[in-house]
Amino acid sequence: MHVPASSAGIVRRRPVQRRSQERFDRILDATARLLDEVGYTALTTKEVARRAEVPIGTLYQFFPGVDGLLGALAERNLEHFMDRLTRRMEAERPSDIATLVDLSVEEYVAMHRAVPGFGVVDFGAVGREDTQSVHLLDSVLENNAAVADRLWLLLGDLIGGTDRAAARVSLHVALECADAVLRLAFRSDPEGDPVLIAECKRLLRGYLASTD
């Protein structure tokens, strides 16, 4: 199994002390809010530092630049998504693919609606296909492949099937499909077009069930 090199190139230094962690989080919070306001093109480390109320030198202690900020934000979003999905699964104990798909899509949609900056950087840089942007989470794998690896660790036993290698490929393909349809849903409606969200669930249920 590939071991994600998630920290490579994203941050210079991980916070250890509580005060450093608070500053680290404030910087990412400011990045997320600015992304909603100005998008990628006008995002600068200077403005992020000003909004976060930290010296610019403090920002550069943690992050090498704008791409590092985006990568760390994507990484944090993925951690929050996995935590939310894990808690949901523990509470509802899904036993079939259809329920599993519904929970996963619902948690993603909920984050898209509520988490600042998520529509611009979810687990990757939305709408950007340059080399740096498609490797925000991992220096080897593209963003969706890295997310699929994380999901496999949580969901693999439920998706299962006799051919585990094929099942992992199916999960990656399903994630690529979900990514495309859900991005369309949020382009059509800031809250997510409910018809397209329902279609996303239907597509994934049918595809993953057919590969079991």
Residue frames relative to the residue before (quaternion, step in Angstrom):
aa qw qx qy qz dx dy dz
M 1.0000 0.0000 0.0000 0.0000 0.00 0.00 0.00
H 0.4801 -0.6584 0.4989 0.2952 3.56 -0.98 0.83
V 0.2470 -0.7420 0.6043 0.1524 3.57 -0.96 0.86
P 0.4152 -0.7406 0.4609 0.2582 3.63 -0.44 1.16
A 0.2654 -0.7357 0.6013 0.1635 3.52 -1.01 0.87
S 0.0246 0.8908 -0.4536 0.0121 3.52 0.97 0.97
S 0.7086 0.4635 -0.2893 0.4465 3.58 1.02 -0.58
A 0.5123 0.6688 -0.4182 0.3397 3.60 1.22 -0.32
G 0.8548 0.1039 -0.0930 0.4999 3.57 -0.69 1.10
I 0.5988 0.5756 -0.3729 0.4136 3.61 1.21 -0.19
V 0.8061 0.0161 0.0181 0.5912 3.57 0.78 -1.01
R 0.4537 -0.6647 0.5238 0.2791 3.52 -1.22 0.56
R 0.8040 0.0009 0.0458 0.5929 3.53 1.00 -0.85
R 0.3252 -0.7297 0.5694 0.1940 3.56 -0.94 0.92
P 0.4715 -0.6803 0.4716 0.3040 3.60 -0.91 0.85
V 0.2113 -0.7706 0.5914 0.1084 3.55 -1.09 0.78
Q 0.7398 0.3801 -0.2166 0.5111 3.55 0.79 -1.00
R 0.6593 -0.5403 0.3576 0.3815 3.55 -1.20 0.59
R 0.6570 0.5174 -0.3155 0.4485 3.57 0.93 -0.91
S 0.6491 0.5036 -0.3143 0.4757 3.58 0.99 -0.81
Q 0.6390 0.5247 -0.3279 0.4571 3.60 0.98 -0.80
E 0.6379 0.5241 -0.3280 0.4591 3.58 1.01 -0.78
R 0.6571 0.4937 -0.3084 0.4789 3.58 0.98 -0.81
F 0.6170 0.5501 -0.3271 0.4580 3.56 0.99 -0.87
D 0.6904 0.4747 -0.2745 0.4719 3.57 0.87 -0.98
R 0.6338 0.5285 -0.3372 0.4530 3.60 0.99 -0.77
I 0.6308 0.5310 -0.3302 0.4594 3.56 1.02 -0.78
L 0.6862 0.4649 -0.2899 0.4785 3.60 0.90 -0.87
D 0.6119 0.5364 -0.3504 0.4638 3.59 1.06 -0.69
A 0.6621 0.4967 -0.3026 0.4727 3.58 0.95 -0.87
T 0.6124 0.5443 -0.3391 0.4623 3.59 1.05 -0.75
A 0.6669 0.5117 -0.3010 0.4505 3.58 0.89 -0.95
R 0.6736 0.4915 -0.3029 0.4615 3.59 0.88 -0.91
L 0.6621 0.5058 -0.3086 0.4588 3.58 0.97 -0.82
L 0.6069 0.5539 -0.3571 0.4442 3.59 1.03 -0.69
D 0.6415 0.5089 -0.3252 0.4730 3.58 1.02 -0.74
E 0.7051 0.4778 -0.2606 0.4545 3.58 1.05 -0.77
V 0.8536 0.1605 -0.0239 0.4951 3.58 0.73 -1.05
G 0.4432 -0.6939 0.4660 0.3239 3.63 1.22 -0.19
Y 0.7650 -0.3829 0.2661 0.4444 3.54 -1.31 -0.30
T 0.6986 0.5578 -0.3015 0.3316 3.51 0.73 -1.15
A 0.7615 0.3561 -0.2008 0.5030 3.59 1.02 -0.72
L 0.4607 0.6795 -0.4531 0.3474 3.60 1.25 0.13
T 0.0321 0.7967 -0.6015 0.0489 3.58 -0.75 1.04
T 0.5767 -0.5824 0.4398 0.3672 3.55 -1.17 0.56
K 0.6050 0.5701 -0.3568 0.4262 3.61 1.04 -0.69
E 0.7050 0.4475 -0.2729 0.4777 3.58 0.86 -0.93
V 0.5993 0.5440 -0.3619 0.4625 3.59 1.05 -0.68
A 0.6659 0.5013 -0.3046 0.4610 3.59 0.87 -0.93
R 0.6417 0.5212 -0.3280 0.4571 3.59 0.97 -0.82
R 0.6807 0.4855 -0.2897 0.4658 3.57 0.89 -0.94
A 0.6971 0.4627 -0.2659 0.4788 3.57 1.02 -0.78
E 0.3342 -0.7704 0.4724 0.2676 3.57 1.33 -0.23
V 0.5151 0.5676 -0.4624 0.4457 3.50 0.86 1.11
P 0.5659 -0.5695 0.4479 0.3936 3.61 -1.13 0.46
I 0.5919 -0.5811 0.4154 0.3733 3.57 -1.08 0.66
G 0.6098 0.5615 -0.3506 0.4358 3.59 1.09 -0.65
T 0.6167 0.5366 -0.3443 0.4616 3.58 1.10 -0.67
L 0.6207 0.5315 -0.3440 0.4625 3.57 0.99 -0.80
Y 0.7204 0.4489 -0.2620 0.4593 3.58 0.83 -0.95
Q 0.5139 0.5992 -0.4351 0.4330 3.59 1.22 -0.14
F 0.7490 0.3897 -0.1977 0.4980 3.57 1.08 -0.80
F 0.8274 0.2019 -0.0380 0.5227 3.58 0.86 -1.00
P 0.4476 -0.7104 0.4738 0.2656 3.60 -0.96 0.81
G 0.7777 -0.2114 0.1582 0.5705 3.59 1.21 -0.35
V 0.7971 -0.2995 0.2127 0.4793 3.55 -1.29 -0.31
D 0.6572 0.5073 -0.3284 0.4505 3.61 0.87 -0.85
G 0.6171 0.5344 -0.3416 0.4657 3.58 1.09 -0.64
L 0.6255 0.5284 -0.3283 0.4709 3.58 1.05 -0.77
L 0.6716 0.4971 -0.2988 0.4611 3.58 0.91 -0.92
G 0.6611 0.5136 -0.3058 0.4535 3.56 0.96 -0.87
A 0.6697 0.4886 -0.3021 0.4706 3.58 0.95 -0.86
L 0.6308 0.5184 -0.3361 0.4695 3.59 1.06 -0.69
A 0.6437 0.5101 -0.3180 0.4735 3.59 0.96 -0.84
E 0.6424 0.5252 -0.3103 0.4640 3.56 1.00 -0.85
R 0.6624 0.4959 -0.3049 0.4715 3.59 0.95 -0.87
N 0.6367 0.5259 -0.3290 0.4580 3.58 0.99 -0.81
L 0.6512 0.5082 -0.3207 0.4635 3.58 0.96 -0.83
E 0.6370 0.5196 -0.3316 0.4629 3.60 0.96 -0.81
H 0.6617 0.4959 -0.3102 0.4690 3.60 0.93 -0.85
F 0.6407 0.5212 -0.3268 0.4594 3.59 0.97 -0.82
M 0.6704 0.4929 -0.3049 0.4632 3.57 0.88 -0.90
D 0.6348 0.5211 -0.3278 0.4670 3.58 1.02 -0.75
R 0.6614 0.5048 -0.3032 0.4646 3.57 0.92 -0.92
L 0.6816 0.4867 -0.2933 0.4609 3.57 0.88 -0.94
T 0.6249 0.5360 -0.3359 0.4576 3.59 1.01 -0.75
R 0.6699 0.4880 -0.3019 0.4711 3.59 0.90 -0.91
R 0.6432 0.5229 -0.3233 0.4565 3.58 1.01 -0.80
M 0.6617 0.4996 -0.3035 0.4694 3.57 0.98 -0.83
E 0.6410 0.5188 -0.3270 0.4616 3.58 0.99 -0.77
A 0.6843 0.4832 -0.2856 0.4655 3.58 1.05 -0.74
E 0.8054 0.3201 -0.1399 0.4788 3.61 0.91 -0.90
R 0.2464 -0.8243 0.4857 0.1546 3.59 1.28 -0.20
P 0.0169 0.8273 -0.5612 0.0191 3.65 0.57 1.04
S 0.1669 -0.8121 0.5560 0.0596 3.55 -0.95 0.91
D 0.7506 0.2951 -0.1932 0.5588 3.59 1.27 0.05
I 0.6652 -0.5402 0.3509 0.3776 3.53 -1.24 0.50
A 0.6214 0.5643 -0.3510 0.4151 3.60 0.96 -0.81
T 0.6816 0.4677 -0.2877 0.4837 3.59 0.88 -0.91
L 0.6255 0.5490 -0.3239 0.4499 3.56 1.01 -0.80
V 0.6431 0.5120 -0.3086 0.4787 3.57 0.97 -0.88
D 0.6686 0.5144 -0.3104 0.4382 3.58 0.84 -0.97
L 0.6585 0.5071 -0.3145 0.4587 3.59 0.90 -0.88
S 0.6685 0.5138 -0.3030 0.4440 3.58 0.89 -0.94
V 0.6795 0.4761 -0.2910 0.4763 3.58 0.87 -0.93
E 0.6574 0.5235 -0.3173 0.4395 3.59 0.91 -0.86
E 0.6620 0.4915 -0.3175 0.4684 3.60 0.97 -0.76
Y 0.6248 0.5199 -0.3404 0.4727 3.59 1.02 -0.73
V 0.6664 0.5049 -0.3025 0.4577 3.58 0.87 -0.97
A 0.6436 0.5265 -0.3240 0.4513 3.59 0.95 -0.85
M 0.6625 0.4885 -0.3102 0.4757 3.59 0.96 -0.79
H 0.6253 0.5452 -0.3386 0.4439 3.57 0.97 -0.82
R 0.6948 0.4812 -0.2723 0.4600 3.57 1.00 -0.81
A 0.8082 0.3537 -0.1325 0.4519 3.57 0.98 -0.82
V 0.7062 0.4828 -0.2734 0.4398 3.61 1.03 -0.69
P 0.4568 -0.6929 0.4778 0.2880 3.64 -0.65 1.03
G 0.8370 0.2281 -0.1796 0.4638 3.54 -1.07 0.84
F 0.4881 0.7076 -0.4210 0.2895 3.59 1.23 -0.28
G 0.6386 0.5356 -0.3277 0.4450 3.58 1.10 -0.60
V 0.6872 0.4328 -0.2694 0.5176 3.58 1.26 -0.33
V 0.7632 0.0294 -0.0129 0.6454 3.57 1.06 -0.83
D 0.0723 -0.7761 0.6256 0.0320 3.57 -0.44 1.20
F 0.7591 -0.1495 0.1339 0.6193 3.58 0.24 -1.31
G 0.7438 0.1579 -0.1222 0.6379 3.51 1.38 0.28
A 0.5933 -0.5606 0.4315 0.3841 3.55 -1.29 0.07
V 0.3529 -0.7787 0.4803 0.1960 3.57 -0.25 1.31
G 0.8401 0.1911 -0.1614 0.4814 3.55 -0.85 1.03
R 0.6621 0.4610 -0.3189 0.4974 3.61 1.23 -0.05
E 0.1178 -0.8236 0.5546 0.0157 3.55 -0.83 1.01
D 0.3845 0.7098 -0.5091 0.2988 3.62 1.16 0.34
T 0.7118 -0.4978 0.2895 0.4022 3.55 -1.21 0.54
Q 0.6654 0.5036 -0.3128 0.4537 3.59 0.89 -0.90
S 0.6951 0.5098 -0.2827 0.4208 3.58 0.89 -0.94
V 0.7017 0.4497 -0.2833 0.4744 3.60 1.02 -0.66
H 0.7098 0.3626 -0.2551 0.5474 3.58 1.32 0.05
L 0.1911 0.8094 -0.5338 0.1532 3.58 0.97 0.78
L 0.7467 0.4180 -0.2135 0.4714 3.58 1.01 -0.82
D 0.8145 0.0830 0.0313 0.5733 3.55 1.08 -0.67
S 0.4669 -0.7081 0.4588 0.2647 3.57 -0.92 0.87
V 0.7180 0.4035 -0.2364 0.5156 3.60 1.24 -0.39
L 0.7689 0.3391 -0.1745 0.5132 3.57 0.75 -1.07
E 0.4834 -0.6034 0.5352 0.3404 3.54 -1.21 0.52
N 0.7231 -0.4896 0.2685 0.4066 3.56 -1.19 0.58
N 0.7056 0.4621 -0.2884 0.4532 3.61 0.75 -0.99
A 0.6233 0.5233 -0.3468 0.4663 3.60 1.07 -0.62
A 0.6395 0.5143 -0.3225 0.4716 3.58 1.05 -0.75
V 0.6412 0.5052 -0.3185 0.4819 3.60 1.03 -0.78
A 0.6348 0.5332 -0.3275 0.4533 3.59 0.98 -0.84
D 0.6195 0.5384 -0.3403 0.4590 3.61 1.03 -0.74
R 0.6674 0.4901 -0.3004 0.4735 3.58 0.95 -0.87
L 0.6646 0.5017 -0.3064 0.4612 3.57 0.93 -0.85
W 0.6094 0.5652 -0.3573 0.4260 3.58 1.03 -0.73
L 0.6328 0.5401 -0.3349 0.4424 3.59 0.99 -0.80
L 0.7184 0.4287 -0.2403 0.4923 3.58 1.10 -0.71
L 0.8179 0.3131 -0.1046 0.4712 3.55 0.90 -0.99
G 0.4324 0.7581 -0.4322 0.2272 3.58 1.22 -0.33
D 0.6690 0.5113 -0.3152 0.4377 3.58 0.91 -0.85
L 0.6729 0.4798 -0.3012 0.4757 3.59 1.10 -0.62
I 0.6619 0.4763 -0.3111 0.4882 3.58 1.04 -0.75
G 0.0378 0.9105 -0.4105 0.0327 3.48 1.21 -0.87
G 0.2539 0.7299 -0.6167 0.1496 3.51 -1.05 -0.92
T 0.6082 -0.5806 0.3964 0.3685 3.58 -1.20 0.34
D 0.7197 0.3640 -0.2242 0.5470 3.57 1.12 -0.65
R 0.2360 -0.8251 0.4984 0.1230 3.57 0.02 1.30
A 0.6276 0.5396 -0.3429 0.4443 3.59 1.01 -0.75
A 0.6633 0.4953 -0.2981 0.4752 3.57 0.96 -0.88
A 0.6328 0.5398 -0.3307 0.4459 3.58 1.05 -0.77
R 0.6397 0.5172 -0.3260 0.4659 3.58 1.04 -0.73
V 0.6229 0.5152 -0.3337 0.4850 3.58 1.03 -0.74
S 0.6423 0.5313 -0.3212 0.4494 3.58 0.96 -0.86
L 0.6374 0.5212 -0.3297 0.4620 3.58 0.99 -0.79
H 0.6454 0.5104 -0.3227 0.4677 3.58 0.97 -0.81
V 0.6515 0.5035 -0.3165 0.4710 3.60 0.93 -0.87
A 0.6394 0.5271 -0.3235 0.4568 3.59 0.96 -0.86
L 0.6523 0.5168 -0.3118 0.4585 3.57 1.00 -0.83
E 0.6315 0.5197 -0.3344 0.4683 3.59 1.00 -0.76
C 0.6486 0.5125 -0.3103 0.4694 3.58 1.00 -0.83
A 0.6579 0.5112 -0.3054 0.4611 3.57 0.91 -0.93
D 0.6192 0.5568 -0.3327 0.4425 3.56 0.99 -0.87
A 0.6924 0.4835 -0.2810 0.4560 3.57 0.83 -0.98
V 0.7062 0.4661 -0.2789 0.4542 3.60 0.81 -0.98
L 0.6825 0.4813 -0.3043 0.4583 3.61 0.91 -0.82
R 0.6114 0.5182 -0.3621 0.4759 3.59 1.06 -0.57
L 0.6182 0.5186 -0.3357 0.4860 3.59 1.07 -0.70
A 0.6374 0.5447 -0.3288 0.4348 3.59 0.95 -0.87
F 0.7371 0.4050 -0.2359 0.4869 3.59 0.95 -0.83
R 0.5572 0.5345 -0.4103 0.4852 3.59 1.22 -0.11
S 0.6786 0.5031 -0.2824 0.4545 3.57 1.05 -0.77
D 0.7961 0.0430 0.0447 0.6020 3.57 1.09 -0.77
P 0.4811 -0.6952 0.4445 0.2960 3.64 -0.66 1.01
E 0.7017 0.4220 -0.2615 0.5110 3.60 1.18 -0.51
G 0.5664 -0.5785 0.3844 0.4437 3.58 1.30 -0.09
D 0.3945 -0.7231 0.5191 0.2282 3.58 -0.55 1.17
P 0.3974 -0.7563 0.4583 0.2451 3.63 -0.47 1.15
V 0.6080 0.5483 -0.3607 0.4468 3.60 1.10 -0.61
L 0.6905 0.4664 -0.2808 0.4763 3.58 0.91 -0.89
I 0.6090 0.5312 -0.3578 0.4679 3.61 1.06 -0.64
A 0.6501 0.5025 -0.3098 0.4783 3.59 0.99 -0.83
E 0.6451 0.5137 -0.3201 0.4663 3.58 1.03 -0.76
C 0.6006 0.5519 -0.3524 0.4588 3.56 1.08 -0.70
K 0.6540 0.5018 -0.3117 0.4727 3.58 0.89 -0.91
R 0.6720 0.5095 -0.3053 0.4423 3.58 0.87 -0.95
L 0.6351 0.5338 -0.3197 0.4578 3.56 0.99 -0.86
L 0.7066 0.4714 -0.2684 0.4545 3.58 0.82 -1.02
R 0.6147 0.5437 -0.3498 0.4519 3.58 0.99 -0.80
G 0.6988 0.4865 -0.2708 0.4490 3.55 0.82 -1.05
Y 0.6852 0.4937 -0.2959 0.4462 3.56 0.88 -0.91
L 0.7125 0.4524 -0.2724 0.4619 3.58 0.77 -1.00
A 0.6229 0.5278 -0.3463 0.4620 3.60 1.08 -0.63
S 0.6688 0.5121 -0.3003 0.4475 3.56 1.03 -0.78
T 0.6944 0.4572 -0.2816 0.4791 3.61 1.19 -0.43
D 0.4706 0.6978 -0.4348 0.3202 3.60 1.26 -0.15
